[in-house]
Amino acid sequence: MGTSVPAPTVVVVMGVAASGKSTVGRLLARRRGVPFVEGDELHPAENVARMAGGESLDDEDRRPWLQALAARIRTATQDGTGAVISCSALRYAYRQLFREAGSGVWFLHLDLDPEVARARIDRRTGHFMPAALLGSQFDALEPLRPGEPGLTVDAAAGPEAVLETAEAALADFEARGRR
């Protein structure tokens, strides 16, 4: 009888806008030698335009985006590559959808003080998310619950400190058979 090999881990780097999801996600993917998926690139163009115009999305608006992300998780699990995906993943229901899409999903929540997030979003250029929507993201945020596979870290610590802490917790998660 063959030994069952667990599906590769898919890390979802989550948090509000300007928490550093893309920066940390790219670095973590590079270190792990897995593909990085920029979740923002999977938003339908209509949703990007609405957000750029300062309009918040509701769950129905987000559905195609969440389904596209879940499909990427399914593929990364089934083809054995694993992945790191950046996605706000603000609500528990969204994270459940991702966990149902593939075994071995682990969340890295980049927690950030609202004032720090506001300062970061005010400084960045070339992104569709306006500072006006930041408050709605904090309102929608449902932190990781006990039993959800993942880790919450202070994103103000900077990418290297976040990565060091995250990699240790991720290694422990994988060593324990992802429980």
Solvent accessible surface area in square Angstrom, and as a share of the most:
residue,aa,sasa,rsa
1,M,244,1.09
2,G,73,0.70
3,T,126,0.73
4,S,102,0.66
5,V,127,0.73
6,P,91,0.57
7,A,25,0.20
8,P,36,0.23
9,T,9,0.05
10,V,0,0.00
11,V,0,0.00
12,V,0,0.00
13,V,0,0.00
14,M,0,0.00
15,G,0,0.00
16,V,4,0.02
17,A,6,0.05
18,A,11,0.08
19,S,2,0.01
20,G,22,0.21
21,K,29,0.12
22,S,33,0.21
23,T,69,0.40
24,V,5,0.03
25,G,0,0.00
26,R,108,0.39
27,L,43,0.22
28,L,0,0.00
29,A,4,0.03
30,R,168,0.61
31,R,116,0.42
32,R,78,0.29
33,G,68,0.65
34,V,31,0.18
35,P,70,0.44
36,F,49,0.21
37,V,17,0.09
38,E,22,0.10
39,G,0,0.00
40,D,44,0.23
41,E,133,0.60
42,L,38,0.19
43,H,20,0.09
44,P,45,0.29
45,A,86,0.67
46,E,118,0.53
47,N,7,0.04
48,V,40,0.23
49,A,66,0.51
50,R,62,0.23
51,M,10,0.04
52,A,55,0.43
53,G,69,0.66
54,G,33,0.32
55,E,84,0.38
56,S,54,0.35
57,L,12,0.06
58,D,81,0.42
59,D,71,0.37
60,E,105,0.47
61,D,29,0.15
62,R,38,0.14
63,R,116,0.42
64,P,68,0.43
65,W,8,0.03
66,L,11,0.06
67,Q,97,0.43
68,A,36,0.28
69,L,1,0.00
70,A,2,0.02
71,A,43,0.33
72,R,107,0.39
73,I,0,0.00
74,R,102,0.37
75,T,75,0.44
76,A,8,0.06
77,T,20,0.12
78,Q,142,0.63
79,D,85,0.44
80,G,49,0.47
81,T,64,0.37
82,G,1,0.01
83,A,3,0.02
84,V,0,0.00
85,I,1,0.01
86,S,2,0.01
87,C,4,0.02
88,S,16,0.10
89,A,0,0.00
90,L,6,0.03
91,R,75,0.28
92,Y,57,0.22
93,A,67,0.52
94,Y,12,0.05
95,R,0,0.00
96,Q,52,0.23
97,L,62,0.31
98,F,1,0.00
99,R,90,0.33
100,E,136,0.61
101,A,8,0.06
102,G,8,0.08
103,S,66,0.42
104,G,13,0.12
105,V,4,0.02
106,W,6,0.02
107,F,0,0.00
108,L,0,0.00
109,H,4,0.02
110,L,1,0.01
111,D,60,0.31
112,L,8,0.04
113,D,72,0.37
114,P,67,0.42
115,E,123,0.55
116,V,55,0.31
117,A,0,0.00
118,R,111,0.41
119,A,43,0.33
120,R,55,0.20
121,I,10,0.05
122,D,93,0.48
123,R,171,0.62
124,R,82,0.30
125,T,127,0.74
126,G,91,0.87
127,H,71,0.32
128,F,42,0.18
129,M,21,0.10
130,P,36,0.23
131,A,22,0.17
132,A,80,0.62
133,L,10,0.05
134,L,6,0.03
135,G,40,0.38
136,S,44,0.28
137,Q,22,0.10
138,F,49,0.20
139,D,125,0.65
140,A,12,0.09
141,L,33,0.16
142,E,56,0.25
143,P,82,0.52
144,L,32,0.16
145,R,118,0.43
146,P,140,0.88
147,G,76,0.73
148,E,17,0.07
149,P,20,0.13
150,G,29,0.28
151,L,45,0.22
152,T,65,0.38
153,V,14,0.08
154,D,89,0.46
155,A,5,0.04
156,A,55,0.43
157,A,61,0.48
158,G,19,0.19
159,P,57,0.36
160,E,102,0.46
161,A,46,0.36
162,V,3,0.02
163,L,0,0.00
164,E,129,0.58
165,T,67,0.39
166,A,0,0.00
167,E,54,0.24
168,A,68,0.53
169,A,30,0.23
170,L,1,0.00
171,A,58,0.45
172,D,74,0.38
173,F,5,0.02
174,E,62,0.28
175,A,91,0.70
176,R,116,0.43
177,G,43,0.41
178,R,43,0.16
179,R,203,0.74
